Amino acid sequence: MSQYYTPKRTKNLYDPHGRKPFKLSRSKIDLFLECPRCFYLDRRLGVGRPPGFPFALNSAVDTLLKHEFDTYRASGSPHPLIEHYSIDARPVAHDDLDRWRHNFTGIQFLHKSTNFLIFGAIDDLWQNSESEYMVVDYKATAKSERIIALDKDWHRGYKRQMEIYQWLLRMNDLTVSDTGYFVYCNGQADREAFDGKLEFDMTIIPYTGTDDWVKPVIIDAHKCLNSDDVPESSEDCDYCAYRDAVKDMLPDKSGDQPSLFG
């Protein structure tokens, strides 16, 4: 048994009869949208998807960017990258920013009709000249092409992520711009030498979001968890397809099914 993955949990599961607010993260809402069955197995039955390995380099880039933008936040001046893109914004101070950045607290809102405590951790917060708050998300990757648009299939999750953050900030009575920004750091592999450092091409990509979908999805996720029936999987869920394929190959108790190894 792997020391990193426990396939069955008994804590922090949803109880349809529970009275305490149930914490539901931004990432679990995205899981529900990806596959209702995986979401139900995870939050109701305690069987989550195998976790991916942590991206230590991405975490390092995230930390360094926060330190860098915090320097300009303290001085009240715009970051040179913001000026380069002629963005009407500056890193803004807020009493709750440190808490909103923390993975296990984040920015929270109790959705009373479902008793879900929705939360998510933001990377940064900017403000424009109209005193509107702007959600900023850091991304790190290593691609050969310059990243100037959110036009890949997996970018849909990035967009939903920002929209949930915008919704959470609005639910906390902040005036939030529909436009947020992705600060993309793209590691460059075409340099002549490594010399103990990795250079990044940095771009800022604006995104105009809409959070109209968030409340209906929260209600749908609540209905899903309150059902005693495991929902159907998404057609394009690789995890469910793998489980079904393995189930078809493994023998049942009578031994009638074929062996996994023939």
Secondary structure as UniProt FT lines:
FT   TURN            16..17
FT   STRAND          22..25
FT   HELIX           26..34
FT   HELIX           36..43
FT   HELIX           56..75
FT   HELIX           80..84
FT   TURN            85..86
FT   STRAND          90..91
FT   TURN            95..96
FT   HELIX           97..101
FT   TURN            103..105
FT   STRAND          107..111
FT   TURN            112..115
FT   STRAND          116..120
FT   STRAND          124..127
FT   TURN            129..130
FT   STRAND          133..141
FT   TURN            153..154
FT   HELIX           155..171
FT   TURN            172..173
FT   STRAND          179..187
FT   TURN            195..196
FT   STRAND          200..208
FT   TURN            212..213
FT   HELIX           214..226
FT   TURN            235..236
FT   HELIX           238..249
FT   TURN            253..254
FT   TURN            260..261
//
